């Protein structure tokens, strides 16, 4: 019996960048009252050096902002367009501990923070560490290179901008739902191949008992939800493993079409972060990217973002195959990277 493609997808998640760029309903400026709530909660915890990784929503009261933010994230990020940008956190007057505590506390109202690497970092630092982008065990966010469009291993990825680069480093977003629709119209034969499992490199962060790569289809149709998982460089580098299934010329053609659509200005959207911006992105319907950048020579001025990977309590169901990457598919307790000896913690600098 031949595989039948899911129907063309409609709704807010199937957006085109140029049209979205004309609007600002994805922007959520924070009011003075909301900022004061965040600052008050963060300052109280930072003053007593509270363990950031252990902060819960109960530890971080946001009587006005909390319910409003959770509702907008549910409606717009998880069930709508797929992203939201909060603006106005006063990071320029906060210490690193205060900024990290504020961001983690905000995230605690939206979901459970997951480990972003084998070291157990539940708070990530996105900075150029001068590492070699060609090293198959280096994650691209640790360099100043363009990332290319990809998903992370969680329901929601959050970024807090602390400092911007001298030039470049723009955030880029594209709807994987729109890519699906375009491929379905143009080359349904190639699209079908993206519903077959493909090997993706774990870049040396291998959970106990697992292969050094996972095998999940790029597109997954499960209980009426279209979900994507993708990182092209890691698909290509997984071919270094002798037992990884080989990419056929047709698979490569399908992946190349996926990439060309993601890189099409008619589909994607660029946005420029300002210090104090918080971007929230739904991994299952969106891919994100970052342009390459030139940084400031002074270490204290260099581009620096904080990152959260969140498992949302009201997220969509995922097929069982995602357990290879997410550990489990249990809603509210899935995603992240756990290897032998992983201990969860929230470092205050990139390590």
BAGUPA-395123 format. One line per 3 residues: number of its first residue (from 1); for each residue x, y, z of N, C-alpha, C. Coordinates in steps of 0.02 Angstrom, whole numbers, plus 50000, padded with zeros to 5 digits. Each point is the difference from the previous one (the first is absolute). Layout:
<mipas>
NUM) X/Y/Z/X/Y/Z/X/Y/Z  ...
</mipas>
This chain:
<mipas>
1) 50043/49940/50000/49957/50060/50000/50045/50062/50000  49989/50046/49953/50043/50058/49994/49982/50052/50053  50051/50039/50019/49991/50052/50051/49962/50059/49970
4) 49949/50022/50036/49962/50058/49979/50022/50061/50040  50015/50054/49965/50020/50061/50034/49943/50030/50040  50015/50031/50057/49949/50038/50036/49973/50055/49955
7) 49941/50026/50016/49971/50054/49959/50041/50065/50007  49990/50045/49952/50031/50066/50006/49978/50031/50066  50047/50033/50033/49987/50028/50066/49976/50072/49995
10) 49949/50016/50039/49974/50068/50001/50009/50027/50072  49982/50062/50009/50005/50029/50067/50060/50045/50009  50007/50027/50059/50050/50052/50014/50072/49976/49992
13) 50012/49934/50009/50069/49975/49997/50027/50000/49929  49957/50004/49950/50020/49999/49929/50009/50072/49975  50051/50033/50026/50010/50071/49983/50058/50010/49951
16) 50001/50060/49970/50053/50021/49955/50033/50063/50028  50067/50000/50000/50037/50053/50033/49982/50071/49980  49998/50017/49935/49986/50069/49980/49934/50026/50027
19) 49950/49955/50004/49934/50022/50026/50003/50011/50075  50035/49955/50036/50006/50006/50073/50042/50062/50018  50049/50016/49958/50045/50057/50014/49962/50066/50000
22) 49943/50003/49966/49961/50061/49997/49959/50011/50064  49998/49949/50043/49958/50004/50060/50044/50001/50062  49969/50017/50055/50037/49999/50064/49959/49965/50055
25) 49951/49960/49980/49959/49967/50051/50038/49942/50033  50061/49986/49977/50043/49950/50032/50046/50033/50051  49995/50066/50006/50041/50037/50048/49960/50014/50063
28) 50029/49987/50058/49965/50010/50064/50043/50046/50044  49991/50066/49993/50038/50046/50044/49977/49991/50072  50048/49996/50045/49984/49991/50070/49984/50068/50032
31) 49949/50001/50041/49981/50062/50034/50046/50011/50061  49997/50060/50027/50040/50016/50059/49981/49954/50058  49937/49985/50008/49977/49955/50054/50029/49930/49990
34) 49998/49975/49938/50025/49933/49985/50075/49995/50011  50036/50052/49978/50073/50001/50010/50016/50002/50075  49962/50039/50037/50012/50005/50073/49989/49932/50034
37) 49951/49961/49976/49988/49934/50029/50060/49954/49988  50025/50000/49938/50058/49958/49983/50061/50022/50042  50011/50065/50003/50059/50026/50035/49997/49984/50074
40) 49941/50008/50030/49992/49987/50071/50014/49927/50016  49972/49955/49961/50009/49929/50012/50073/49980/49990  50031/50026/49947/50069/49981/49984/50048/50028/50053
43) 49990/50062/50020/50044/50032/50048/49999/49963/50067  49941/49981/50022/49994/49964/50064/50038/49935/49999  49996/49963/49945/50035/49935/49995/50075/50011/49991
46) 50019/50048/49959/50071/50012/49988/50036/50024/50062  49964/50038/50042/50031/50027/50061/50023/49945/50047  49964/49943/49999/50020/49945/50044/50034/49943/49961
49) 50024/50017/49939/50036/49950/49959/49961/49935/49993  49936/50006/49987/49957/49940/49992/50025/49958/49941  49994/49935/50006/50019/49954/49947/49952/50010/49941
52) 50026/50031/49946/49957/50019/49944/49966/49938/49970  50037/49945/49994/49973/49940/49969/49941/49970/50038  49992/50020/50063/49947/49973/50042/49940/50047/50006
55) 50003/50059/49967/49946/50049/50006/49937/49974/49966  49944/50004/50035/49935/49980/49973/49956/50062/49991  49942/49992/49969/49954/50056/49992/49976/50026/50068
58) 49995/49955/50049/49979/50021/50067/50053/50044/50032  50063/49989/49984/50055/50042/50026/50003/50067/49965  49964/50008/49945/50008/50058/49957/49931/50029/49984
61) 49970/50033/50050/49931/50025/49991/49994/50054/49947  49955/49989/49953/49985/50049/49947/49924/50006/49995  49968/50033/50049/49927/50001/50003/49966/50028/49938
64) 50029/50051/49969/49970/50030/49940/50026/49966/49937  50067/49997/49994/50031/49975/49938/49993/49925/49991  50005/49962/50054/50000/49927/49995/49941/49971/49962
67) 49938/50013/50023/49941/49973/49964/49994/50026/49929  50016/50064/49990/49994/50030/49933/50050/49968/49952  50062/49991/50024/50052/49971/49958/49984/49927/49983
70) 49978/49963/50049/49985/49929/49988/49943/49993/49948  49950/50043/50005/49944/49998/49952/50024/50017/49930  50042/50051/49993/50024/50020/49933/50046/49947/49971
73) 50042/49970/50042/50044/49947/49975/49959/49940/49977  49949/49982/50039/49957/49944/49980/49966/50015/49934  49971/50060/49994/49960/50017/49941/50043/50015/49939
76) 50056/50036/50009/50038/50024/49942/50061/49956/49985  50035/49977/50051/50061/49961/49988/49983/49927/49987  49963/49969/50046/49986/49928/49994/49945/49984/49950
79) 49950/50044/49995/49941/49984/49958/49989/50050/49944  50044/50049/49993/49989/50052/49949/50059/50008/49954  50023/50061/49992/50053/50017/49953/50066/49965/50016
82) 50013/49990/50064/50060/49962/50019/50055/50041/50032  49990/50065/50008/50053/50039/50035/49970/50064/50030  50039/50026/50047/49980/50061/50037/50064/50034/50022
85) 50000/50067/49998/50058/50038/50023/49979/50048/50055  50026/49988/50060/49989/50045/50057/50054/50054/49997  49983/50061/50015/50049/50054/49995/49998/50043/50063
88) 50059/50018/50024/50003/50051/50052/50034/49980/50065  50027/49939/50007/50034/49984/50063/50062/50044/50007  50010/50030/50059/50055/50047/50009/50067/49966/50015
91) 50024/49959/49953/50060/49960/50012/50062/50043/50011  49998/50061/49974/50061/50042/50006/50014/50019/50073  49950/49996/50043/50012/50018/50070/50004/49938/50045
94) 49997/49941/49970/50002/49939/50039/50069/49968/49999  50018/49968/50054/50059/49957/50000/49984/49937/49961  50052/49960/49984/49987/49937/49965/49955/49954/50041
97) 50010/49998/50065/49958/49958/50043/49927/50023/49998  49990/50066/50001/49931/50026/49998/49967/49985/49933  50038/50009/49945/49972/49987/49934/49983/49926/49991
100) 50046/49958/50022/49990/49927/49994/49941/49978/50042  49994/50027/50061/49945/49982/50044/49934/50024/49972  49999/50061/49973/49939/50028/49970/49976/49956/49941
103) 50047/49983/49957/49982/49960/49941/49976/49931/50019  50036/49968/50046/49981/49932/50020/49932/50002/50036  49989/50051/50040/49936/50007/50035/49942/50010/49952
106) 50011/50042/49949/49949/50008/49948/49984/49933/49968  50054/49964/49982/49992/49935/49967/49962/49950/50043  50009/50004/50066/49966/49953/50045/49924/50006/49997
109) 49975/50058/49977/49928/50009/49992/49975/49968/49935  50046/49980/49956/49981/49974/49935/50014/49926/49991  50044/49973/50042/50016/49929/49993/50059/49980/50044
112) 50021/49939/49990/50055/49971/50038/50065/50006/49959  50052/50030/50029/50063/50010/49965/50036/49933/49989  50026/49991/49940/50034/49938/49982/50074/50012/49990
115) 50039/49946/50008/50072/50004/49990/50016/50012/49926  50043/50050/49986/50016/50018/49931/50062/49967/49973  50035/49963/50043/50060/49965/49978/50017/49945/50050
118) 50053/49962/49985/50019/49946/50044/50025/50022/50068  50015/50065/50006/50024/50027/50065/49942/50016/50047  49938/49996/49975/49942/50012/50043/49981/50073/50008
121) 50020/50042/49952/49984/50071/50005/49926/50012/49985  49961/50019/50050/49930/50019/49989/49994/50074/49982  50055/50036/50006/50004/50069/49976/50060/50002/49953
124) 49987/50016/49937/50053/50000/49950/50026/50070/49987  50064/50003/49981/50031/50063/49980/50018/49995/49926  49970/50042/49959/50013/50000/49928/50052/50054/49987
127) 50062/49979/49990/50055/50045/49989/50050/49967/49953  50040/50041/49968/50056/49974/49959/50057/49983/50047  50014/49935/50006/50055/49978/50043/50064/49987/49961
130) 49998/50019/49935/50059/49991/49958/50014/49928/49981  49949/49957/50003/50009/49929/49985/49996/49988/49924  50026/49943/49979/50005/49983/49929/49933/49973/49975
133) 49968/50036/49956/49935/49981/49974/50003/49933/49962  50060/49981/49977/50007/49938/49962/50010/49939/50044  50009/50010/50065/50007/49944/50047/49931/49967/50008
136) 49994/49934/49985/49934/49969/50003/49970/49995/50069  50038/50017/50052/49973/50000/50068/49986/50070/50027  50008/50051/49958/49987/50069/50020/49929/50018/49979
139) 49963/50031/50046/49932/50025/49985/50008/50071/49971  49963/50015/49947/50013/50060/49960/49986/50064/50039  49956/49997/50051/49986/50061/50039/50061/50024/50038
142) 50052/49958/50006/50061/50018/50035/50050/50037/49955  49979/50016/49939/50043/50035/49952/49965/50064/49977  50032/50037/49954/49967/50060/49972/49973/49987/49930
145) 49998/49936/49980/49976/49982/49934/49924/50002/49997  49974/50005/49940/49929/49991/49991/49980/49930/50023  49942/49994/50032/49979/49935/50025/49966/49957/49947
148) 49963/50029/49956/49953/49969/49953/49937/49978/50037  49945/49992/49963/49935/49987/50030/49998/49931/50033  49976/49998/50062/50000/49938/50038/49948/50003/50056
151) 49988/49944/50032/49960/49997/50060/50044/49980/50059  49978/50014/50060/50034/49977/50061/49958/49943/50030  50028/49968/50051/49968/49939/50027/49956/50017/50060
154) 49946/50036/49987/49953/50020/50053/49937/50025/49967  49950/50017/50041/49938/50028/49972/50009/50074/49982  50029/50038/50046/50009/50073/49990/50073/50017/50013
157) 50030/50039/49956/50066/50028/50014/49991/50074/50014  50032/50022/50055/49998/50071/50019/50069/50030/49997  50004/50062/49976/50064/50036/49998/49990/50069/50032
160) 50046/50018/50044/50002/50067/50029/50062/50035/49974  49992/50056/49966/50057/50038/49975/50029/50045/50055  50063/49988/50015/50036/50044/50047/50040/50053/49962
163) 50037/49977/49949/50042/50046/49960/50000/49978/49928  50003/50049/49954/49999/49986/49929/50070/50005/49971  50010/49970/49941/50064/50001/49966/50012/50069/49969
166) 50063/50011/49978/50016/50061/49964/49960/50004/49936  49995/49944/49965/49958/49996/49940/49978/49928/49991  49941/49990/49969/49975/49934/49987/49967/49969/50062
169) 49993/49934/49998/49968/49964/50055/49925/50010/50003  49969/50011/49942/49927/50007/49998/49967/49933/50014  49943/50003/50033/49959/49940/50009/49959/49989/49938
172) 49996/49936/49978/49960/49983/49942/49952/49944/50018  49938/50005/49976/49949/49951/50014/49966/49980/49935  49979/49937/49996/49961/49977/49943/49951/49947/50025
175) 49942/49997/49968/49949/49951/50020/50014/49933/49965  50011/49948/50039/50007/49933/49970/49933/49978/49970  49945/50026/50026/49934/49985/49972/49994/50027/49929
178) 50025/50061/49990/49999/50030/49933/50046/49962/49952  50058/49979/50025/50046/49959/49958/49964/49936/49978  49965/49968/50047/49961/49940/49983/49950/50015/49944
181) 49962/50054/50008/49949/50017/49950/50031/50013/49932  50056/50036/49999/50033/50015/49936/50027/49937/49967  50030/49956/50039/50026/49937/49972/49943/49956/49975
184) 49944/50003/50036/49942/49959/49981/49973/50022/49932  50002/50066/49988/49975/50026/49936/50050/49986/49943  50065/50008/50016/50051/49997/49947/50026/49930/49987
187) 50018/49965/50053/50032/49934/49992/49976/49952/50054  49938/49978/49996/49975/49953/50050/50041/49935/50002  50031/49982/49944/50041/49939/49999/50060/50007/50047
190) 50031/50059/50001/50057/50011/50045/49976/50009/50072  49943/50033/50009/49974/50010/50067/49988/49934/50035  49976/49949/49964/49987/49935/50031/50063/49971/50031
193) 50058/50013/49970/50063/49974/50026/50017/50030/50069  49975/50061/50012/50015/50033/50064/49956/49974/50057  49955/49954/49985/49962/49966/50053/50033/49932/50017
196) 50059/49987/49971/50038/49940/50016/50055/50018/50049  50017/49955/50047/50053/50015/50049/50066/50018/49965  50035/50048/50029/50066/50020/49975/50048/50005/50059
199) 50062/49980/49989/50050/50002/50054/50023/50072/50012  49999/50022/50063/50023/50066/50019/50053/49993/50056  50058/50030/49989/50058/49994/50045/49984/50031/50068
202) 50019/49965/50054/49993/50027/50068/50059/50043/50019  50050/50007/49957/50059/50042/50012/50036/49982/50065  50005/49935/50012/50039/49977/50058/49963/49998/50065
205) 49937/50025/50002/49960/50000/50062/49951/49942/49996  50023/49941/50021/49964/49938/49988/49970/49973/50065  49933/49997/50006/49970/49971/50060/50018/49927/50007
208) 50000/49977/50062/50019/49931/50014/49956/49951/49960  50033/49951/49968/49964/49949/49964/49976/50021/49930  50016/50061/49978/49977/50024/49935/50058/50001/49949
211) 49982/50004/49937/50050/50008/49947/50024/50072/49999  50057/50013/49966/50025/50069/49997/49959/50045/49953  49945/49974/49976/49953/50038/49959/49930/49976/50017
214) 49949/50041/49985/49931/49977/50008/49968/49998/49931  49945/49963/49994/49965/49991/49936/49927/50019/50007  49985/50062/49982/49932/50027/50003/49985/50033/49933
217) 49942/49990/49971/49984/50035/49937/50000/50076/50009  50017/50036/49947/49998/50073/50002/49929/50024/50014  49951/49971/49965/49930/50017/50013/49965/49939/50032
220) 49957/50014/50048/49963/49949/50035/49927/50021/50005  49954/49954/49984/49928/50013/50004/49972/49955/50054  49976/50030/50055/49980/49960/50058/49939/50033/50033
223) 49946/49964/50003/49939/50023/50034/49977/50068/49974  50008/50010/49934/49976/50062/49970/50049/50058/50004  50061/49987/50025/50050/50053/50006/50059/49986/49953
226) 50021/50051/49962/50059/49995/49959/50059/50030/50039  50050/49959/50012/50058/50020/50041/50064/49990/49960  50046/50047/50004/50064/49994/49965/50058/49997/50050
229) 50053/49965/49981/50063/49999/50038/50056/50001/49948  50048/50046/50006/50046/50010/49944/50064/50036/50021  50056/49975/49975/50065/50035/50003/50043/49970/49945
232) 50003/50035/49943/50031/49971/49940/50074/49981/50011  50039/50044/50032/50070/49982/50009/50008/49935/50038  49956/49989/50048/50006/49940/50042/49973/49938/49963
235) 49954/50010/49953/49980/49945/49956/50059/49980/49956  50032/50051/49972/50058/49986/49956/50057/49967/50039  50014/50026/50060/50058/49973/50037/49986/49931/50029
238) 49936/49981/50006/49985/49932/50024/50023/49947/49950  50012/50021/49938/50024/49952/49950/50071/49976/50015  50034/50031/50050/50067/49977/50020/49997/49933/50035
241) 49940/49981/50024/49993/49936/50036/49984/49945/49950  50040/49947/50002/49994/49947/49950/49932/49965/50002  49968/49997/50059/49936/49964/50005/49940/50045/49990
244) 50012/50066/49988/49943/50045/49988/49972/49987/49930  49933/49998/49993/49971/49991/49933/50026/50053/49952  50017/49980/49940/50027/50047/49950/49946/50045/49972
247) 50018/50062/49986/49954/50045/49965/50004/49985/49925  49942/49987/49971/49998/49988/49928/50000/50067/49963  50016/50001/49935/49995/50062/49962/49931/50033/50005
250) 49947/49959/50003/49933/50028/50006/49990/50033/50068  50026/49968/50054/49996/50031/50066/50037/50067/50001  50059/50001/49970/50039/50062/49998/49962/50054/49962
253) 49968/49981/49946/49960/50048/49961/49942/50027/50042  49969/49957/50040/49945/50022/50043/50025/50048/50054  50057/49984/50030/50028/50044/50051/50023/50066/49970
256) 50027/49998/49940/50021/50062/49966/49940/50045/49985  49943/49970/49980/49940/50040/49988/49975/50030/50065  50000/49960/50054/49981/50026/50066/50042/50061/50017
259) 50067/49994/49991/50045/50055/50016/49987/50061/49956  49990/49989/49936/49990/50057/49955/49936/50038/50017  49949/49963/50022/49938/50034/50022/50011/50039/50065
262) 50036/49970/50047/50014/50035/50063/50039/50064/49987  50044/49999/49949/50042/50057/49985/49968/50049/49951  49938/49987/49981/49965/50043/49952/49972/50061/50036
265) 50019/50061/49979/49974/50061/50032/49924/50005/49998  49968/49963/49956/49927/50000/49997/49969/49962/50059  50042/49961/50035/49975/49959/50055/50024/50025/50068
268) 50064/50017/50006/50027/50011/50067/49995/50073/50023  50017/50010/50063/49994/50065/50034/50063/50013/50040  50029/50060/49993/50056/50020/50042/49976/50049/50053
271) 50029/49996/50059/49987/50050/50051/50065/50017/50036  50005/50063/50020/50060/50024/50034/49985/50005/50074  50038/49964/50040/49990/50002/50072/50026/50066/50029
274) 49966/50023/50052/50026/50055/50041/50014/49971/50069  50049/50027/50037/50010/49976/50068/49935/50005/50040  49983/49945/50035/49938/49998/50038/49943/49965/49964
277) 50012/49980/49937/49949/49962/49963/50002/49927/50020  49941/49969/50005/49993/49928/50011/49961/49971/49942  50031/49956/49962/49966/49967/49944/49980/49929/50021
280) 49938/49982/49988/49974/49933/50015/49978/49968/49934  50027/49940/49985/49988/49968/49936/49976/49929/50011  49949/49980/49962/49973/49932/50002/50041/49956/49953
283) 50037/49953/50027/50044/49958/49959/49963/49955/49952  49939/49982/50016/49966/49949/49960/49970/50026/49935  49991/50067/49996/49972/50029/49938/50046/50053/49970
286) 50058/50011/50030/50045/50053/49979/50071/49975/49997  50040/50031/49957/50072/49991/50001/50030/50069/50013  50056/50001/50036/50033/50063/50013/50072/49998/49977
289) 50028/50058/49990/50066/50008/49972/50030/50064/50028  50063/50009/49988/50033/50063/50018/50051/50015/49946  50001/50062/49977/50051/50018/49950/50068/50003/50034
292) 50053/49992/49960/50067/50008/50026/50009/50071/50026  50051/50010/50042/50008/50067/50029/50074/50017/50011  50012/50065/50004/50065/50027/50019/49992/50030/50069
295) 50042/49978/50047/49992/50022/50070/50044/50059/50016  49986/50029/50058/50042/50054/50026/50066/49972/50025  50054/50039/49995/50064/49975/50025/50002/49995/50076
298) 49962/50044/50035/50001/50000/50073/49957/49943/50027  50027/49957/50042/49962/49942/50026/49934/50020/50033  49999/50056/50035/49940/50019/50037/49944/50025/49955
301) 50014/50013/49936/49949/50024/49953/49974/49946/49955  50028/49941/50002/49986/49949/49949/49929/49972/50005  49977/49978/49941/49932/49973/49994/49990/49944/50051
304) 49943/50004/50035/49987/49951/50053/49924/49992/50007  49977/49939/49990/49930/49983/50011/49997/49945/50053  49947/50001/50039/49985/49943/50044/49945/49959/49967
307) 50002/49933/50011/49952/49956/49966/49969/49952/50049  49935/49987/49989/49963/49948/50036/49970/49951/49951  50001/49936/50018/49961/49949/49966/49945/49980/50049
310) 49938/50006/49978/49943/49989/50044/49955/49944/49976  49979/49957/50047/49947/49952/49988/49935/50030/50026  49953/50013/49955/49938/50034/50019/49947/49951/50023
313) 49964/50018/50053/49950/49955/50028/49939/49991/49955  49990/50048/49955/49942/49995/49955/50022/49991/49927  50057/49966/49991/50027/49988/49933/49962/49945/49963
316) 50014/49993/49936/49968/49950/49958/50027/49930/50014  49963/49948/49981/50028/49932/50004/50053/49991/49946  50051/49960/50016/50053/49983/49952/50001/49925/49990
319) 50017/49977/49940/50004/49927/49988/50057/49969/50041  49994/49935/50013/50048/49965/50043/50072/50005/49974  50008/50007/49934/50068/50002/49972/50041/50058/50029
322) 49966/50054/50024/50035/50057/50028/50036/49983/50065  49982/49945/50032/50033/49980/50062/50074/49988/49990  50021/49982/49939/50072/49993/49985/50038/50063/50016
325) 49969/50057/49986/50033/50065/50011/49976/50034/50064  49936/49993/50015/49970/50036/50056/50001/49961/50066  50026/49938/49998/50002/49959/50060/49933/49967/50014
328) 49947/50038/49996/49931/49976/50007/49956/50047/49960  49939/49979/49985/49954/50046/49966/49946/50024/50048  50009/49990/50065/49952/50022/50050/49995/50076/50000
331) 49940/50025/49989/49990/50073/49997/50020/50031/50067  50039/50054/49997/50022/50035/50060/50064/49974/50030  50024/49943/49975/50061/49970/50029/50041/49967/49945
334) 50012/50036/49947/50035/49970/49943/50049/50051/49970  50049/49973/49964/50048/50043/49966/50064/50007/50039  50048/50033/49968/50065/50010/50032/50048/49943/49986
337) 50060/50008/50026/50054/49953/49987/50027/49975/50067  49993/49936/50012/50025/49970/50062/50047/49942/49981  50061/50003/50026/50048/49946/49990/50023/49976/50069
340) 50040/49948/50001/50024/49974/50064/50036/50055/50040  49980/50009/50063/50033/50049/50043/49973/50070/49995  49949/50012/49959/49972/50067/49992/49969/50024/50067
343) 50021/50059/50022/49971/50032/50059/49973/50067/49980  49935/50013/50012/49969/50061/49978/50024/50060/50040  50020/50053/49965/50019/50061/50034/49995/50059/49950
346) 50004/50061/50027/49991/50060/49960/50063/50044/50006  50050/49989/49957/50062/50039/50005/49989/50074/49984  50040/50042/50031/49994/50073/49989/50048/50024/49946
349) 50038/49954/49970/50042/50018/49944/50007/49940/49954  50020/50012/49938/50007/49945/49952/50059/49956/50021  49986/49936/50010/50053/49953/50020/49993/49936/49960
</mipas>
